[in-house]
Amino acid sequence: MTWDSRTSSPPQPAAAGCSRRRTCRLCGGTDHDLVLPLAPAPIVDAYIPADRLEEPQPSYPLDLFLCRGCGHAQLLDVVDPKLLYVEYLYVTTSSLGLPEHFARYAEDVMRRIKPSPGALVVDIGSNDGTLLKAFTSHGLRVLGIDPAREIARAATAAGLETLPIFFTAEEGRRLRQERGPAAVVTVNNLFANVDDLEDMTAGIREWLAPDGVLVFESFYLADLIQNMVFDFIYHEHLSAFSVTPLEAFFRRMGLELIDVQRVPTKGGSLRYTVQRAGGPRPVASSVGELKAHEARIGLHRRDIFEAFVARIDAIEAQLMEALRVLKAQGKRLAGYGASATSTVLLYHFGLREVLDFIADDNPDRQGRFSPGCHLPVVAPAALYERRPDAVVILAWRYVEPILGKHQAFLDQGGEFIVPLPRVHRISQQRVSL
């Protein structure tokens, strides 16, 4: 995998529904380095039913750029949000362990922030309302905002009012007048998905009570590199945040980053807490400690990404060589895990050329077809009915629970292949490279 020399004015992409921004989302700079070029892919979560197989699914660029001004890592190619979210499929409860994580999240906010009984908690990008439900158990009023129409409708029907809108500064001003000030605004695994961060952040600032806080989680650039979670770079994830550029951004927006906590989700994330500038809470030592960590490892320099790309290339070569040998021997290959990250792996590693189908535990995915290459998604029972010789665990962060469910597949002579963070093969007899 190679890239062109550093560029500050990349060409416009050709695909309809995709635009190229020229400025950094955090500082407005126009000077960027291309540091992680990934293979273009269709909208990564667009698993489609059989009656839509004839519809075109164009691919869009997946190139990560580093701002030379502030060090923010980001996609500059922006897919129209209406294409990404209006018919969104993913729900929080489909992610293993995430409901329990959000219950602990709500408890942490209650302990640290201590909102008054009956105070308003707003979750922007609330999805099925899992986090909101956790806050209701603490006696707080809640409101969800999510543009995915069907998900918002279902959450409202379940008693968690959710507005099917895209949140903007204008909406923030309107909703403060209608609903009152917010004690807590959460934006979890969504802040990274927003193109116009200035507009959203201004809306949140307007809605916050004087002592209110913004709390959001997002995957952490340093952990993404260390833990080889490059498949988290896809069209929804426009930003790969780190503390140093974010602190400067919030300061410019009249806000203050006051705390940062490490959390294990999404291959390594941070939970950020932000208040109005001059707010009542002190800045925790964690902010300075993580800024120092980023400087020490060179997180905002090009060379750390050059080493990262080399590691990805080496894994790709090792994995595809092993799979080509199996195919040459007449072996049948399948995948496990029909997620957004799976699509990134299918396209970047070329796995779509060697797999016959994908097994997935989520009934909502079963019977659909993967984005673009249209591999059928089936129930895990297919491992025993179709009997592939080897299964690539595309959902590699969940390898332990998958192995726990399918020891019988190994007992019957099958083999699992784990692609990341290093390639290894698991059979009944051995774990090997």
Order of alpha helices (4+ residues) and beta strands (2+ residues): beta-beta-beta-beta-beta-alpha-alpha-beta-alpha-beta-alpha-beta-alpha-beta-alpha-beta-alpha-beta-alpha-beta-beta-alpha-alpha-beta-alpha-beta-beta-alpha-beta-alpha-alpha-beta-beta-beta
